[in-house]
Amino acid sequence: MAFYDIDFDNPKCFNYGDNAAGLGGASGNYFFNMFSNGMAVTLDSLVIENCTFKRLVRGFIREQGPNYKVWNHVLIKNNLFYDCGYYTNGAGGYAWVAGAGTNNATNLFKDFKFVENTIFDCPFPSLFNQSTDGMQWTAGPWNITFENNTLVNFNTRASGVIFNLRVLPDGSVFNVKNNLISLCKQEGDERVLNSYGADIRETMILSDGSAAHVTLNFDNNWSTNNDLTNGSIFSEKAWSSSSNSFGTLVKDGTATLNGSLDVNVANISAQELFTSPCPPHKAASANDQNMHRADALDGTATTQYNVNLYFKNFDNDIVSHGVGAQRWNKK
């Protein structure tokens, strides 16, 4: 199954914030959504490349039900996501990839690549989600690649993490490299800028009673230098945290770390790096409902909801280290 060069949008779908504009309540729509009694599935290949997604309000991919789901190969590459994921005032809805965790033979992340994508101000609760405790996975390890992505205001509405994974299968590998994470708002905008990294609990228990082991290949991840919390782009739940995160697994000896879990801070702010990166409207308060919309990320929108993420400054750590989705790094 493959999707190439398609612009996905549904103007009749509304985010929660549209209530304040009198446009109607939030829509419960998805890109993929399995019924609660969904059948067992083996998907050999899913490719989504060079597409744009607008007005996905409640979820991108949602699996559910008691039967197994196995996805052998997934490639999500060079896509734009914006004006998505605002189902309630606190983000709400489901994760970008909401995994059903009731069948041990499930494996959505057997070979899952999320690369060169851009997510702008889309507050889904998390990106990678498999949040059932006590699972004893039998369908093999996960192999998740998360590289060269650009996240701007990934989830500022709630404590949505990038990785929300309770029990990791033995032999799993995480390749997390060259990502750019940024926060920004206009002067006079009262929104709260939060950013959260991961909620990772443990590796599964093997038949001999020992803990499973995973490999973490983390390297060259960066943030801009504005709107930090204690010097970090993550308000809480940093990847390196020694409590409920990847850092916990390293501390406990259940993970081998190659590289660094830290997100480096670049020598440039979001406003200095991007042409026009801030949300195109100002929130009157931290809980302002009508504060979520963008109609383009490349400066081409003819409306007031215009964002432009092309770089305007090329003498900085982001450019020299080849960080983020490279579509924006063009002189």
N, C-alpha and C positions, 0 to 999 in steps of 0.2 A: 504494500500500500504506500503510495507516494503522493505528496502535494508539492508542486513547484510553482513559484512566481504567481501566487494568488493573493489578492487583497480580500480578506474576510472582514465583513462588517455587517451589522444589522441595526440600522437607525431606529428601529422600533423597540430596541432593548435599552433599558434605562438603568443607570447606576443609582445607588441610594441617594446621592447628593442631588439628583434631578428632582427629588421631592420639593426642595426649596424653590425650584424654578417652576413648579406646577406642572411638571411633565409626566408625573406618574411614579409609582413605586418601583423598587428594584426588580429586575428580571432574573428568574432562576435559570439562566441558559448556560450551556457548556459547549465545548468543541466535541469531546467524546464523553458520553455518560452511559454507564451500564446500569440496567435495571437491577433492583435489589435481589431478584432471583436469577441473575444473569448466568448463562451457561458457562461451562469450562471452556477456556480459550487458549490456543497456542497461536501467537502472531509471529510469523517468521521475520517480517521486516516492516518498519514504519519510518518513512522519511518525510520530514517537513522542512523545506528549504526555500529561503528567499521569499517568504510570505510576510504579510502584515496582518495583525489581528487587532481589531477594535471592538469594544462593547461585548467582550466575554465577561459576564458579570459574576457568575457563581463558581465557575471552575473551567480549567482547560482540559484535563483528562481525569476522569473519575471512574475508578473500578470499585465494585462492591459485590456482595453476595458470597455464599459459602463455597463456591466451586473455585478450582485453581485457575490462575491466569499466568501464562508464561509468554514473555515478549523476548524473542531471541536477539533482535537487533533494532535499536532505535537511534535515529540521527535527527536532531532538531538543530538546524544550522542557519545562521545569517538571517534571522527573522526579527521583526519589530513587534513589540507588544506595548500598547498604550491605550488609555481610556478603558481599562479592564479592572475587574476584581473589587469593586466597591459595593458589596452587597448589603452591608450594614454600616452604621457609623463607626464601628470598631473593626472594619474590614469584613468579617464574617465569611460566609461561603465555604468553599473547599480549597484544598491546595492546588497548585499548578498540576502536579502529578499526585493524585490522591489514591494511594494504594490500599486495596482491601487486604486485611491481614488476618483472615479467619481460616485460611487453608495453607498448611505447611508446604505444599507443593507449588506455591506461587513464587514467581520471580519476574517482576517488572523491570528489574535493573540488571539483567544478565549482561547486556552490552549496551549501555545507555549513554549517548553522547549529546551534551547540550553545549554547543560551541558557537562563538561569534554572534550571539544574540544580544539584543538590546531590550531591556525592560524599563519603562518609564512610568513611575508613579502608579503602580498596579498592586494594590494591597491585598492580594490573596494571602491566606495565612502562612503558607510555606511553599517552597519550590519542590523539593523531594520529600515525599511523605510516606512513611510506613510505620504507623504509630501504635501497633498492638503489642502489648507486653507479653513476654513468655513464649514467643514463637520459636519453634525448632525446625528451621527451614531445611527442606530436603531437595530442593531444585537447583542446588549449586550456589556459588558465590555471586555477589553483585560486582559489577565493574562499571563504576560511574565516572564519566569524564565531564568536568565542568571547567571549560577553558575559554579564554579570550572573550568573555562576556562583559557588557557594560550595564551596570545597574544604577539607575538614578532614582532616588527616593523609592527604593524597592518596596518597602512597606512601612509607611510612617503612621499608619492608623492604629496598629496593634503590635503585639509582640511576635509578629510573623518571622520565622527564621528561614534561612536558605535550606538547611538540612534539618528535617525533623524525623529522626529514625531511632526507634526504640531498641531493636535487637538486630545486630548485624550478623549475617551468615559467615561461617568460617571461610577464610581465603579471599574475602572481598578486597577490592582495590579501589581507592579513590584517587583520581587524578584531578587536582584542583590548582590550576596555574593561569597566570597572566590575566586575571580578572580585575576590572576596575569598578570600584564601589564608591558612589558619591551621593552626597546630600546637598540640597540647596533650596533657597526660597528668596523671594524678593524682599527688599527692605520694606518694613511695615506689614509683612505677612506674619500672622500670629500662629500659624500651624506649628505643631511640635514635630521636630525631626528626630525620629527614633530609627534605629537600625539594629538588627539582631542576626547573629551568625548561625548558631546550631543548637539543637537539643538532641544530644546523643546519649543513650543510657548505658548500653552494654553490648558485648558480643554474646552470641548464643552459647549454651552449655553443650559440650560434646558428650558422647556416650560414656566416656570414661570419667565424666564429672568435671573435667577441666574446661577453661574458657577458650572459646574460639579466638583466632588471631586474624588481624587484618593489616593491610598495608596502606599508608597514607603518603601519597606523593603530592606535597603542597609546595609551591614555589612561585615567586614573582607576582604575588597579588598585591594590589596597590589601592589606595584611596586618595582623593584630593584632601587638602589640608584644612578645609573649613568645616564648621559644625561638628567638631569631634567631641567625644566624651572621655575625659582623662587621657587624651592623646590618641584615642582609638575611634575609628569609624563606627564600631559597634557600641551601641549604648549599653548593652548587656549581652551575655551569651556569646562571647567571642569564640572563634574556632579554637583558640589556644587555652580557653578556660579549663581549669582542673576540676570543674564541677559540671557534670552533665554536658560534656562536649567532647570533641576529638582529643583535647588535651587530657581528659580523664583517662581515655584508653591508653595513651602514651604513658601516663603516670602509673597506671595499673599493670603495664607490661603486656596488654592485649593488642597493642598496635605497634608496628614499626614505622617510624616517621622518617621519610626522606625529604629534606628541605626544612621549611619553617611554616608553622601554623599562623604566624603573625601576618597582618596586613600592613605593608609598608605605607608610610605617609609621604606623599609626593610634595615637591616644592612648589605647588601651585593649587589655587582654589578652583572650584567648579566654575565660578563666574569668569575666571581668567582663562581657563582651558577651553570651554565650550563657547560657541557663539552666543547662544541664548538658552541656557539650560533650566532656568527656574520655571515652576508652574506659572502659567500665564494669567493668574488671578490671585488675589490676596485674600487669605482667610481673615475674617473679622475677629475670630477667636479660635482657641485651640480645638474646640469642638464644632467648628463651622461645618455645616452639612454640605454646602454648595461650594466645594473646593476641589473638584476632581474632573478635569477634562483636558485633552490635547487633541488637536485635529491633524497634526503632522509633527514629525521629529526632525525634518530636514529643511525647515524654513520655508516650505512651499504652501502652507495653509493660507487661504484667503480670508479666514475668520480671525477673530481676536484670540483664538485658542492655538497660538502658534509657538512651537518650540524648535530650536535649531541646535543639534548636538554635534555639528561639524566643528573640529578643532579650529581655534583662531590663534593659538599659541603653540609653537612647535619646538621651543627650547625649554624642555622640562623633563622630569623623570618619567612621565607617562609615555611620551613619545620615544625617549631613548631606550626604554625597557620593553617596547612593543606591547603595551598593556591595552586591554579592552578590545571591543569589536573594531577591527581595522577599517571598516567602512567609513568611520568618522575621521580617520587620520589621513586627510587628503588636502594638499596645498592647492 
